[in-house]
Amino acid sequence: MSWSDDPAVVALGGGHGLSASLTALRRLTSDLTAVVTVADNGGSSGRLRAEFGVLPPGDLRMALAALCGDDRWGQTWAKVLQHRFESDGDMNGHAVGNLLIVALWELLDDHVAGLDWVGGLLGARGRVLPMAVSPLDITAEVRGADPEAPDAVTLVRGQVEVATTPGEVLDVRLEPADPQACPEAVRAIANADWVVLGPGSWYSSVIPHLLVPGLREALAGTTARIVVTMNLEAQPGETDGFTPEDHLDVLRRHAPELRIHTVVADRAAVGVPDRIAAAVEALGARLVLEDVALAGAPGQHDPEKLARAYARVVGAN
């Protein structure tokens, strides 16, 4: 399955959601660029970020692994990248791919060049870029973060903390507030035929792209058709209780100038179809409802089904 004209596609996000969209998209086009959030402050990524002052490599590693081919070479390297050490010492929890990426960054003193070299080693079917050239922190205004003060609004700092907060996220910001966008990412968006935003943790992986001024301007000015891929369910903590329409409203509030072409959603996950249809129509977009859920894995997209949905989007054009 592939698109006959091999369009230039840029996918934005982070974590498992971006991995799902990349695994789907690499089956359809060879001209694929991932633009990845760089605000992770937990686990192996957080430790390496704190120790070496580099971008957190974890989400970048996951994107590279998702771009590995289905052949023996690709799948072996994907497993190597994702392998985590288990020990009683300082190496416990570190992912091999994180260490490889940071090593190349130190040798080349260039984040983009380092990622390109890792991609070349893997035979990755696409390119992986950071959304900004320096590490970022996510902060959020949260109502009810303290269960004993359910109406109090407090500031929660850190991607991990925002993603797991027990309260209601009201707004998110980046620190610093005006980070420099990765120039290669800006060019990729400007030259794209299609841009795919989501799925992923809405406040900590998807919305942050719209908070980087250079990326937001590129997204507002691109001639590419923008596709929003909806999550299969609300994320406990970060978007607990959100409907699909709520997710779209958050997107609209953070980037009202964004011209969305298509919204892809799972037929069984949308609740009342008329409601999301009305919300999508209000955005001036069209709705594509498909079965894109992975059987037996709640909340996870099936890359093969998602590839078919994307193929339908481009085919309908």
TAURLIN-V710277 format. One record per run of one state. SS is the DSSP state (a for helix, b for strand, c for the rest). FROM is the first residue (numbers start at 1). TO is the last residue. If there is no record, write none. Layout:
SS	FROM	TO
SS	FROM	TO
//
This chain:
c	1	8
b	9	13
c	14	14
a	15	25
c	26	31
b	32	36
c	37	42
a	43	52
c	53	57
a	58	66
c	67	71
a	72	82
c	83	83
b	84	84
c	85	94
b	95	95
a	96	108
c	109	110
a	111	122
c	123	126
b	127	130
c	131	131
b	132	132
c	133	136
b	137	143
c	144	152
b	153	157
c	158	158
a	159	163
c	164	167
b	168	175
c	176	180
b	181	181
c	182	182
a	183	190
c	191	193
b	194	197
c	198	201
a	202	206
c	207	207
a	208	211
c	212	212
a	213	221
c	222	224
b	225	229
c	230	243
a	244	254
c	255	259
b	260	266
c	267	272
a	273	282
c	283	285
b	286	290
c	291	292
b	293	293
c	294	300
b	301	301
c	302	302
a	303	316
c	317	317
//
